Amino acid sequence: METVQRYQAPRWRALGLSLGMTVLLPLVVYYVLRARDVAQWQALLLSGAVPAVHALGTALVRRRVEFFDVLVVVLLAVSAGLSAISGSPRVMLLKDAAIPAVLGLWIVSTLFAARPFAYHFGRRLRGPDGAEPAERAWSELPEFRTALRRLTVLWGGAQLLDAALSVVWALKLPVDLAPVVGRIHSFALLGAIVALTVLRSRAFHTRFGTPLFGPRAPVASQKPDIAARRSTYPA
């Protein structure tokens, strides 16, 4: 258990840093610039550059480029160009809707892949010691596959809802109010999804004895007989 916790701790720290750089810091930068009478579209552009620079820096450190890094940089460049041409800061605001829209569609599309998004997300939390138990559960327990596919639909749907709300705020709210309202609703959705995911994961673990995320790799004498557990519970 201690080994898994040591493996997971840096990942949670990295997640916290990523959220700070992509969500909180851009918001602070925007309102600081607006307090200094910087034009709305320029403040949005400069604040949006923060996650783009972070994405590029992270890619250089890892020496590989992730899908999300490319998405952030490309959308910033496109929205900046369109905003400069149109002179409308609302074009920059629509970038905040485009990111969850693309992510939501991508997450849902993984339902047609060999493993859905929720499985791969769980693999990041499990670490190397949990890979074999998770793969065995995927192969032998249909309920495990169903639970992860349902979570994938839930997460993808939440991202699409986030995108739809962001479009409404970008088009209807005052420009200076839209960024903070957008962050609030995004965090509210994220909190709801995390809570639902934890509840479903605990319920599944209680019923089948097999964690959906971050399992402690059992020793050989303690490995659960998945087929036996299935026969104990109704479908």
CORSUL-V79370 format. One record per pair of residues at least 12 apart in sequence whose C-alpha atoms are under 7 Angstrom apart, sorted by the first residue. I is the first residue (numbers start at 1). J is the second residue. Records with the same first field share a line. If there is no record, write none. Layout:
BEGIN
I=J ; J
END
This chain:
BEGIN
1=216
4=127 ; 216
7=127
8=125
21=50 ; 51 ; 54
22=51
26=47 ; 48 ; 50
27=47 ; 179
29=47
30=43 ; 44 ; 47
40=89
41=88 ; 89 ; 92
44=92
45=80
48=76
52=72 ; 73
55=69
56=69
75=95
76=95
79=91 ; 92 ; 95
80=92
90=170 ; 171 ; 175
93=170
94=167 ; 170
96=166
97=163 ; 164 ; 166 ; 167
98=163
100=159 ; 160 ; 162 ; 163
101=159 ; 160 ; 163
103=159
104=156 ; 157 ; 159 ; 160
105=156
107=152 ; 156
108=152 ; 153 ; 156
111=149
116=149 ; 152
117=152
118=148 ; 149 ; 151 ; 152
119=148
122=213 ; 214
125=213 ; 214
126=213 ; 214 ; 215
129=217
130=214 ; 215 ; 216 ; 217
133=217
141=226
155=193
158=189
162=186
166=182
169=182
208=229 ; 230
END
